[in-house]
């Protein structure tokens, strides 16, 4: 069979503690928990990605979201995800995302 006929849609997700080699400050720690996800299917759009992110954050109780275009070296288009933080009275980044191309 040709390679394109062997493809099947998949969803993979990972949650784990990660480390980064950065200077520490009030908003950046060397250790934190990260959620990663990959959804692969034909015909997916940026709108699908935004819908998945809205659904994910809504299930966490985060409903006020904004998406901002961003640069990521491995995805295009890419977006940062922000949520309004009532305690800080400002929008804070809660995620990053993008679309892989074939």
Secondary structure, DSSP 8 states (H G I E B T S, - for coil): --GGGG---EEEEEEEEEE-----BTTB-SEEEEEEEEEE-TT--HHHHHHHHHHHHHHTT---EEEEEEEETTEEEEEEEEEEETTTTEEEEEEEEE----
